[in-house]
Structure formats: C-alpha cells, structure tokens
Amino acid sequence: MNSSKLKPLLFLSLCGLLVSCAQQPTPAVERPAIAKAPEEPASAVVATDARELYRQARDYQGEARQIRLLRAARAALEQQQYPLALAISHTLANSDYAVVRQRNILILLQAYLANNETERASALLEQTPLDTVPETDISDYLWQGAQFYARQQRNLAASRWLLQLDQLEQSNTDYPELWNLLWQQLTSLSQANLTSLRTNATSRNLAWLNLADLVRANIGQQQALQQALVSWHQRYPFMPGPDALPQSLQQLLTLTPYQPKRIGVLLPLTGNFRAHAKALQYGLVSAASAQRDGAELIFIDSQQSPEQITTALKQQLVDFVIGPLLRDQVDLISQQQDWPWPTLFLNSRLPDTPKRANHFFYALSLEDEVSQMAELFAQKNYQRPVVISARNNISQRMQQHFASQWQALGHPTPELYQFSAKAELEAIVSSLLETDVSQSRIRNINSLISGNVKLEAEPHSRLDIDAIYLLADPVQTRLFKPYVDVSVNQTAPRLPVYASSRSFSTSLDRNEQRDLNGLTFTEMPWMLGEQSSVQLREQYQQLFTDQDEILQRLFAMGHDAYQLIARLKQQQHMPALVFSGMTGQLSLDKHGTVVRRLSWASYRNNRLIAVQEP
C-alpha cells in the first residue's frame, strides 16, 4: 500500500521536471533554516490550476522552480488532485534547499493523509522535529497530526499535540473543534497516561489536566462537580468560561446520575459458583465501604426462579440491581419486558438482545483484550502477524476473534496455529520460522562435501513475520518463549512476542521470569499491582493470603461494578469518558456494554515492568 498511491505513470510524466530539479548545482554554503525564497517576477503568469502551475515551473531553474512546485502541490491538495500532490511533495522531500524541505513538510503530511498513506504519515510525524516546521505552518501541522493520532486511537500522542496547539493558539477561533477533540482525548486516557502529561507542562496544559482530574474525581456527584468547576475557573481565569467548555462536558453537568439507596445484588450464593459469588461480594462491600455514600447492599441468591427474584427485589424496595452473574440467568432476566430496575449485568450481552436504556453489561471479556491487541498491531503497521493458541475452547475462541478483528481492520487472515503438547508446540515453531527447512538444507550440503570437512553454518529463520501473538496458560508460555528465542537467527531482527492475560501469573519467581524476557502482554491493573491500587492490595492480602487468581479478578470486578453505578449515565452520554478501574480503563459503547482496555506489561531484565505504549 505504501507505494500504490505513488502512481508510476504520474512519476514518468513528472520525472523530466523533478529530476532536473535534483540536478541543479548545490549552493556552496548551506542555506539558513529560515532562508527566504526568491521573489517571483512581477510579469509571471498567475495560474490557479495545479497542473498549469506544474507546467509553468518548467520556465524556472533551481530553487525558484521548486518553490513553484510547492505552489502546484498546494493547489493540487485544494483541488483534490491528491496523487499529483503526493508525487510532487514526496520528491521535494529530498530537495537540496532547506527552505523547500521545510515548506514541504505540511504539504507532504497532507498529501500522505489524503492518499491514505498512513504508514508514511506516521513515520513523518515521528521523525520530524517540530522546530523544523515553519512557524506559519506549525499550527496546521499540529492539528493535522493530532487528528491523525486520534483516528488511530493513539490518545496519548493526540493529547500531546493538541495541548501544544492549544498553547500556541490560546483559543479555538481558527480550530473550532480544538477543545472538543482535546477533551475527548484527555477523557480517554488512563490515569497513568494523564499523569505523564504533567512533565514539563505549561500552566495552560496543567489547567486542562486538572480539569480532567477533577471531573474524574467527582463524576456522579453533581454538586461536588459544580463546586470543583467554580474553583477551577477561579484558579485559571485565562481558560474557557462555562459557556465555552467542551460540549460533552457541558452536557455532563446537566445529567442526573444514578444515586441508588438500596442496591439489590443477584449472585449465585449457593451451588458450584458460591466461591465466585463471595469474591464479587467482598469487592462490592469493599467499594461501598470506601465510598460511604449511604447506599445499602442487599444480596439475593440468583439460584431461584425469575419470579422469586422479582418478588424479593420488590419486597426489599431496591432502586438499582447488580447481577446476575451466570450466563443463563442474565439471558432470562435481560429479556424480561416488565423488568423495572436499572441493572448492571455481570456478564456479556447477547448480540440479538434488544437495547434498553437502563440495561448495562459488564464482563471480564477476553475478547476486549484480543481487540486491543489487534489495534496495537495495526498501529504498528504489522502486516503478517501469527497467532498461536492452545487447543482449548477459550484460547481458540480468542484466536478466531483476533482473526475477525484483523480482517475488519482491512488485513488478510493471519496465520493461525493450534497445539496440545510441548512437542507439537516445538514443531509449530520450527515449521513456522522455517528453521527445520534451513537445518535440512545444511545437512544436504554437508552430505555433498567429501572427506572430513564439515560445513559450519547456523540455520536461518523467516524474516517476513512481524509478530507472534500467543494464547496459552503460564506453563505453556514459559515453554514457548525460550524456544522462539533460540529458533530466531541471532543476526535477524528481534521477533516481538505478545500474549494475553491468560499467560500471566503472580506466582512466577525470578528464574521463571527470566524465561519470559521480551514478552509483552495485557493484564488488568489490579493484577499488576499498579500504584492506584497499592493500598487496597495490601489490605486485600492481609485478609486473603492465598486467594486463587480467578477469585482475585472477581474481587476487582465487584469493586469496579459498584463504582460504575454513579458513572453509567454519564458514560452513556459521553462514550469517550473513561473510568480508571481495577479491571482496566472502562468505557461504555452504544449498546450499554462496558468495554475494557487493559494495561500493558513486559518482562525485561528478569523482572516485570509496566509499559505505556509497547
């Protein structure tokens, strides 16, 4: 795709002119960074058509010719002659003249974006220092770059660029959507990413970051939020006034959140899942105790008929329901037409379930982290990922979901492999990386060499694989990662290996972590012991010293479920709004489903570290 838009025939028609540009003698002294372009003669013919401007450039030489080509490229963009703009600007990027290279930066970015050359656009944005962009172009360059990052869902990068643009502009006059887009990106960030923006922040940057923090701290508490905004305006009088705040924030102030006083919690308190219910119960009680909002939790056994459950809820005068947890119970209750309570179900929504305004669905969905991995691979411009899964229902379901998501992003079906045993896994790696073929070739050559002479050679591995995504348990992962490391040729680029939360265990020792060096995976913040949950983690471990990891996750789910109640209505009207929970960064989609974005972590130097954007 990178070269498909650089039309070969168009280049043939341009080559005579553009090559002659390159053949002009280079000045003996390098021009200063803000060199002034030569003036156009007063007698020059004024043209507006891009192709006519391009033809007129033939009448000039050297720098003057290239300045006119810049004008032709700008006109081509305005007239939507995007291939012409791309052909000219792509060639002028290698101009001998500093002033031409500088003035071409914004044009080249716009041409890449107009021609959907996303990989080239990303490389240009990452490799171009902002201080090399002309002062007259810097605002447009920041705006174009920020919009690109926002479309790529690279919220941290988009926020950085928008904060810089806001600092330059000090208003949204020239970019009416600036504050709306900035707010959308800031509300989509994790707390860690939001905090990272404070480094070297200006007072105006800090004002925006503090606004994001105070909204998160007071979401669902309208009176406290209003008071915090008044204080914010008093502290930052140079910031947008109440009527100029981002539209979604103004809408947020008008919403009345759910403020239940009696919350019915439907859990399987008897039967095979009572341990799971207890873990959720402890999480809910922990969050309620910390919040101290006066709400009462009323636990009801969901292992009853829907009629019995409805009667119990009415007798207890509940005004909000959490649960049930089990799939069949969620399906039964969510489809009841006369169910009167706003409800946060603790399982996923069936695709054919009719949408209801007061029904919300929250599950520890493995599909969420698979979708997150597919998005990461797309952002990294990977073309040929490989997905290897253990041969079990959950791992294979995740593998198929990745394949469908990858295709939805416009890519062909990735290579998919499954294994059951260690020997099968090793055979897959050898076959996949083609080290078995390389070894066979070495043996064949040695058989042709006479005498005692033996060919010394290392087997080579494939170089066209971008990354491996492993879907396996911790034991299988520890077997897999070292085998990949020794199978990849030492002179070849490092092959990235990613995994899901199924590969992680808190019980790994230093030696076991050493086997996983270089592995990057997704996991909920609670399991990684992130800073925001350190105090609660200490309290939890005092109470539950040897708690099963599945139950630890359910405790975190219960804790987040309680905190979500006051945020649901706001998140329903502000899809970009993110709650930094213990199970991930939680947002709400148009169907009322809570979507999780997990944290990233990696094993490096025999230890586990958190990473922001791998």
N, C-alpha and C positions, 0 to 999 in steps of 0.2 A: 504494500500500500504506500510505502514511503516514496516510491519513485513513480507510481502510476499516474499521479497528477502532473508530474513534470513532463508534459507531452513531448515525445520525441520529435514529432513533426514541427511543433512550435519551436523547439530548440534549433532545428535545422534552419528555419526561416530567420531566427534571431542570431545564429552563430556568426554570420558575417559581421554584423554590427557589434555584438558583445565581445567577440574575440578581438576585434580591432581595438576595443576599449582597453583590453588587457595588454595589448601590445604597445600602448603609449609609454614613452620613457618615464621611468620613475624619477621624481624630483630628487636631487642630491641630498636635500635636507628634509627630514620628516616634518610634515605639517603639524602645527599645534592641534590639540584636541578640539578647539573651537574655531578651526580655520574658517575664514569667510569664503563663501562660494563666489565665483566670478559673476559679475553683473551681466544680465542679458542685454544685448544691443537694443536700443530703442526701436530699431527698424524690424525687429524679429516679428514673425507672423504669429499672432495669437491663435492657438488652437485648443479645442476642448475635447475632441475625440481622442481616446487613448492611443489608438493605432496611428492616428495622424501625428500625435506628439512623438510617438516612437519613430515614425519615418522622418520627422523633422530633425531628430537627434543626429541623423547621418551628416547633417551640414556642419557639425561641430567636431572638435577633437578633444582628446584627453579628459580633463576634469569637467569642462563645460559640457561635453557630450553626456557624461554620466549624471550630471545634475539634471539634464533634460530627461534622461531615462527615469530618474526618480519621479519627476513630474508625470511622466507617462504611466508609471506604476500606480501612483496615487489616483490618477484619473481612471485607470483600469479597475481599481477597487470600487470607486464611486459608481462606475458604470456596470459593475458586476461582471466584468471580464476577468474572472478570477484566475484562470490558467495563465493569461498574459501577465497579470500582476505577479504571480508566483515565479514565472520564468525569468522576468526582469530582476525582481528583488533577490531571488536565490543566487543569481550570478553576481549581482553587485555586492553581495555579502563578502566577496573576496577582492573587492576593489583595492587598488594601491593607495587610494586617497582616504585619509582618516575622516574627513568631513562627509564623504559619500557613505562610508561604512556606518557612521553614526546616524545620519539622517535615514538610512535604510532600515535601522533596527525595528522601528514601529511598523513600517510598511511590510517588512518580512514577516513579522508576527501576525499581522492582519491577513496577509496572503496565506500563511500556513493554516490559520483558523478557518478562513473562507473556503479553502480546499480540503478541509478535514484532515490535514496532516498533523494529527495530534502528537505523534512521537517527536516530530521535528519541532513543533511548538513547545513541547515540554522541555526538550534539550536547550532550545534558545533561551527560555525563561530561566533555566537553572544555570546556564553558562555565561549569561550576560550580566556583568556588574551594573547595578542601577546608575552608578556615577558616570557610565559611558553613554547613557541615553541623553540626547539633547534636552535641555531644560524645557523647551517648547513642547516636547513630546512626552515628558515623563508622566504627566497625569493620565493621558490616554493609554500609555503603556501599562501603568499600574492597573487601570480599570479593565483593560483587555485581559491582562494576566490574571487578575482576581476572578473575573467571570469564568475564565478557562478552568482555574483550580476549583471553583465552586461546582461547575458542571461535572468535574472529575471526582467530586465528593472529597476533595483534599481540603477539608475545612480549616486546618491549621494554617496551611500556606495561604489560602484565600483570606483568612483573617489578618495575617501579617501584612499582606499587600493592601487590603482595604484600610487598615489602620494608618499605613503610610500615606495613602491617598487622602484620607480624611485630615491628616496632619497638614498636608500641603494645601488642601482646598479650604479648610476651616468652615465649609458649608456644603450643602448639596445642590447648589444652584446649577452648576454645569452637569452634575450627575444626579438627577432627581431620585434614582433608586439606590444611591450610595448607602444611606443609613439603613434602609430596609434590608439590603443584602448583607451589610456588615452585621446587623443584629441577628439575621438568620444564621450566619456562620458562627458567631460567638455562642449562640444558644445551642449549637450542635456539637460544641467541643466538650471533651471530658474535663473534669476539674483540673487534672494534671496539665493538660494542654493549655487551659485557660491561665493557669499559674505561670507556665513557661513564657507567656507573652509579656509578663511583667519585667523581664530582664531588659534593661536599657529603655524602658517605656517612657514616653513623654507624659506630661501632666494630662494632656488631652487623651492619650492612649489609656492612661490609668483611669480616667473618668469613665470611659466605655467599659473597661474591665470590672470596675467597681459596680457599675450598673448591672452587668451580667451576674455578678456575685450576689448582689442584694435581691435581685429577682429570684434567683435560685433559693436563697435562704428563706424567702418569705412567700414562696409560691403556695397558694391555697389559704393564705392568711391575708385577706384583702385589706383590713385596717392597718396591719403592720406594714404591708407593702406600700400603701399610700403614704404612710408616715416616713418610710425609708426614702421614697422618691422625693418628698418635700426636702428632706435633709440633703439628698444628693444634689438637687437644684441649687440649694443654698451654698453648698460646698463648691460647686462648679457652675458659676453663673454664665460662663462663656459657652456652655454646652446647649444643645437644642432644648427649647422650652417645652412645656407639657403638650402643646398642640403640634409640635414638630417632632415628637418622639416617633420611632419606627411604628408603623401602623399595627403590626401584630402585638406590640407592647401596649399600645393604647386599647386595643380590643381586649387584651388580657385583664386590664383594670376594670372592665365592665362586667366580667363574668363572676358569677357566684359559685364558688367551689362546693363540692360535696363536703358536708360537715356533719356526718352521722354521729349520733349519741349512743346508739345501740347497734352493734355490728354482729350479724349472725355469721358464724364461720362453719361451713359444712366440710367435715373431714371424716375419713374412714377410721373412726375411733375404735372400732372392733374389726377383727378379721386379720388377714395377712398383711395389710398395709398400715397397721396401727403404729409401727415404729416410724414410718414416713410421716404419718399424721402428727406424731409427737414432735418430730423435728420442726415441722412447719408451725406447730403450736408454740414452741419455745421462741421461734423467730418473731412471730406476731406479738407475743407478750413482751418480748424484749423491746421491740419498736414502740409499742404502746406505752410502756413504762418510761421510755426516754422522751417521748413526745408530750406526754402529760396534757392531752387535750380534752380530757374528761370523758372520752368515749369508752364504752363498756364492750368487752368481747364476750360473746355468748357462743359456746362451742356445742354443735349439734352433730350427732352421728349421721353421716350421709348414707350409711348402710341400711336405709329404710326406704320405703316406697316414696315417690314424689308427693303423694297426698299427705303422708305422715310428716314429711319435711315441711310442706307448706303450712300445715296446721301448727307445727312447733314454732315456725318463724312468726306467724300471726300472733300466737299466744305470747311470744316474747317481745312483741311490738318493735321488731327490728326495723331500721330505716336504710340499711345497706347490707349486702351479702358478699362474703368472700368464699369462693369454692363453688362447687365441689372440685375434687382433685382427679378422680378416676374418669377415664375416657367415656365409658357408657353412661355414667351419671351426668357428666357435662352435656352430652348429646341430648339426653332426655329433658333436662331442665332448660337448656338454652332454646329448645324448640317449643316450650310451653307458651301458648299465646297469652294466657292470663297471668303470667309471672310479673308481679307488680314492682319488684325491688331492683334498683340499680345494682349490678352484680359484676364482680371481678372474678371470672372463672379461672381456675388454676390449671388449665390445660389449653391446648390449641383449638382454634375454631375450624370446623369442617368447611371446606370450600363452598358447599351449597347451602350453608346456614344463612338465612336472611339476616341482613344487617339491622341491628336495633340500636338506637341512640344511647341507651343506658346499659348495653352489654359490652363488656371488655374481656379480653382473653390474654392470659399471661402464662407462658410455659417456658421451661428451660429448654428451648428448642435447639437441637443440634443443627438444624437447617440454617439458623441465623448465623452461626459461625462459619458454615460452609459458604454461604453467600458472601460473607465478609472476606473470606479467602479469595473467592473468585474476583471480587472487586479489587483486591490488592494486586493480584496477578495482572489484571487489566491495566491498572495504574502503572505497573512496572513494565508494561508493553511486552509481557511474555507472550510468545506465540505458540510454543509447544510444551505445555506442562504435562506431566504424567501423574496419574492418581492411582495409588496402590492401596488396596483395602484388605483387611482381614475378611475371611469368608464367614461373615455372620450378618444377621438381618440389619442391625443398626449401622455397621460400617458400610455395607453395600447400599443401604438407603442414602447415606450421606454421599457416597460416591456418585450415585445416579443424580442426586440433587446438584452436585457440583457440575456434572456434565450438562445438565439442562440449563443451569445458570450461565455457564461458559458459552453455550450456544446462543443464549438470549443476549449476550453481550457482543454477538457478531462473530464468534470464532467457530472453527470446525470442532467436531467432537474430539476431546482429548484422548490420549492413550489410557486405557483402563486395564488394571490387572488385579487379580484376587489371589490370596494364598491361605493355606490352612496350617502348614507346618514350617519349621525352620528350613528344611531342605528345599521346599518349594519356594520359599522367600528368596533364598540364595540363588536359585536357578532363575527366578524372575529378574533379579538384579543383573546377573551375568548376561542374560539374553537381552535385557533392556539396554544395557550400556555397551553391548556387543563385545565385551571382553572375552567371551568364550570364542567368538569368531577370530579375534586377534590372537588368542593363545593357540588356536588351531593353525593359523597361518604361520606362526613362529615354529610350531612343531613340523609343519610341512617343509619349511625352508631348511630346518636342521637336518631333515631326512635326506635332503638333496646334497648336503655338504659331505664330502668324503673324509675319511680319516677321523682323527680325534678332535678336529676343530669343531667348536660349538658356537653358534650364534648367540651373542649376548644382547637381548632386547627386552624391553618392557612392553606388556600388552597395552594397546591404546583403547580408549573408550569414546563413545559417541560425544560429539560436541554440539549437536543441534537441540538438545533438551534444555529448556530454560530452568525448570524447577521440578521437584518431586513433592507431591502432597500425600502424606502417609496418614491413613485412617486405621489406627491399631491401638491396642492397650499398652500400658507402660512396659511390660516384659517384652512384647513383640517389638516395640520401638527401640529398646536397648539392643536387641539383636540386629535390627535393620541398619541403624545409623552407622556403626563402625564398618559394616560390610560395604556400604556405599562409599565410605571414605577411602577404603583400601582398593576399591574397584575403579575409582576415577584416576586416570593418569595424572601423575604428580605435576606434569608440565601444563596440564589443562586448567582452564578457569575453574574456580570452586563451584560446585553444583549445589545450589540452595536446596535445603530440605525443610519442609514445613509440616506441621502436624496440628491436630485438633486437641481440645481439652481431654479427650479420651486417652491421650498419650502421657498425661501429666499425673504425677503422684507426689504428695507432700512428704512421703517417707523415703525418698531416694537419698542415699548417702553420697559422700564426695566422689568415691570411686565410680558409682553408677552415673553420677552427673558428668564425669569425665567422658564416659562413652557417648554422651549426647551433645558434646561441644559442637556448636554451629547450628543446632536445631532451634527453629523458631516456631512458636505455637500460640494459639488463642486460649484464653482462660478467664474466668470471672475474677474481678478484683479481690473478692473475699478469699479465694483460694491462694492468691499470690501474696496475701498479707500486705496489701497496699496501704500507704500512710493513712488514708482516710478511715480505715477500719482497724487500725492497730489497737486502740484502747478496747474496742468491743471484742476483738480477737483474744486479747489477754483474759478478759472476763469469761469468755466462752470456754477457753481451755482450762480454766480453773474448775468450771462446772462439768465439762465433758472432756476428760483427758484422752480417751481412746475412741473418740467418735468416728464411725465409718464415714468415708469421704462423700458418699452419696447423701448421707444424712446431714453432713456439713453444708452441702449445697442447698438442701431443702430448708435448713435453718436460714440461710441467706435469702432464699426466695420468700419465706414468710416475712422476714424483716422488710424486704422491699415491697411486698404486697401491701403491707399496712401503710407505708409511706406514700405509695402511689395513690391512695384513695383521694387525698386532697388535691392531687395534681391532674387527675384524669380528665376533668372537664377542660382545664386549661390546655393540656396537651392535645386534646381532641380538636381544639380550635387553632392550635399552634403546632403543626406537625414537626417543625424544626426544633421545638423545645425538648431538651434532653435532661433527664434526671440521672445524676451520677449515683447509681445504686451499688449494692454489694455484688449483684449478679451481672453488672455491666452498665453501659450507657443506655438508658431506656427511653425510647420514644414511642409514639403511637401512630400506627398507619391509618388509612382511611376506613378500614374495616373494624377498627377498635382493637386491633391486635398489638400488644406490646412487642416492640422489636428491640432485640438486644444487640449491642456492639460490644464485643469482649475486649479485654486488654491484651496487649502483645507482650510476650516474654521470650527470652532466648537464653540458652546455655552457652556461656563464654568463660574460658579460663577456669573450667571445672566448677562454675557456680551459676546460679540462676539470677538474671538481671531483667528488669523491666525495660522495654523499649517503646518509644512513642510511635514511630512510623518505620517499620522494618524495611 
